[in-house]
Amino acid sequence: MTVCHPQVLLSEEEKVLPEKLHDIIGDKKYWVVCQPGAKNDYTVKYYPEENMQKVIDSFGEKITFVQVGEKQHSHKPYNNVVDAIGMTPLRCLLRLVGNSQCQGILTGESLLWHIAATFEK
C-alpha cells in the first residue's frame, strides 16, 4: 500500500535535538503541545486553552509535554510542561517533532499537525 503524504528528510545531524533543547528536555520521551490560533473566519481551529490544560493535567507525570509556539504570538504558558516557546524556528520544530524521542503531538489544526503527519506521529 502506498501512502501519499509530504516527507521531510532530516540529516543525521538533525535527527539529534539541538543542544539548547536537549539541555532542557534531556533524553526523555515527550509529546509536543501547541495551542492553535483562532481566526474569526475559521473558528474550527480554536480549542479553549483551559481544556488543553485539562488534557495535559489528565496525564500527570506519564507524559512530558514540550510547549512550542512563536514568541511574538499570544501563547498562554501551560502548567507542568517544558517551556520551549520562542525556541523553535521552523527547521528546529521539524527536528523536535521528527526526533525519535517525540512520541506524539497535542494540538488542533495547525502547522504542528501537518508537520507531525510528515513523520507519522
Secondary structure in CASP SS format (residue, H / E / C, confidence):
PFRMAT SS
TARGET T0000
AUTHOR 0000-0000-0000
METHOD secondary structure of the structure
MODEL  1
M C 1.00
T C 1.00
V C 1.00
C C 1.00
H C 1.00
P C 1.00
Q C 1.00
V C 1.00
L C 1.00
L C 1.00
S C 1.00
E C 1.00
E H 1.00
E H 1.00
K H 1.00
V C 1.00
L C 1.00
P C 1.00
E H 1.00
K H 1.00
L H 1.00
H H 1.00
D H 1.00
I H 1.00
I H 1.00
G C 1.00
D C 1.00
K C 1.00
K C 1.00
Y E 1.00
W E 1.00
V E 1.00
V E 1.00
C C 1.00
Q C 1.00
P C 1.00
G C 1.00
A C 1.00
K E 1.00
N C 1.00
D C 1.00
Y E 1.00
T H 1.00
V H 1.00
K H 1.00
Y C 1.00
Y C 1.00
P C 1.00
E H 1.00
E H 1.00
N H 1.00
M H 1.00
Q H 1.00
K H 1.00
V H 1.00
I H 1.00
D H 1.00
S H 1.00
F C 1.00
G C 1.00
E C 1.00
K C 1.00
I C 1.00
T C 1.00
F E 1.00
V E 1.00
Q E 1.00
V C 1.00
G C 1.00
E C 1.00
K C 1.00
Q C 1.00
H C 1.00
S C 1.00
H C 1.00
K C 1.00
P C 1.00
Y C 1.00
N C 1.00
N C 1.00
V C 1.00
V E 1.00
D E 1.00
A C 1.00
I C 1.00
G C 1.00
M C 1.00
T C 1.00
P C 1.00
L H 1.00
R H 1.00
C H 1.00
L H 1.00
L H 1.00
R H 1.00
L H 1.00
V H 1.00
G H 1.00
N C 1.00
S C 1.00
Q C 1.00
C E 1.00
Q E 1.00
G E 1.00
I E 1.00
L E 1.00
T C 1.00
G C 1.00
E C 1.00
S C 1.00
L H 1.00
L H 1.00
W H 1.00
H H 1.00
I H 1.00
A H 1.00
A H 1.00
T H 1.00
F C 1.00
E C 1.00
K C 1.00
END
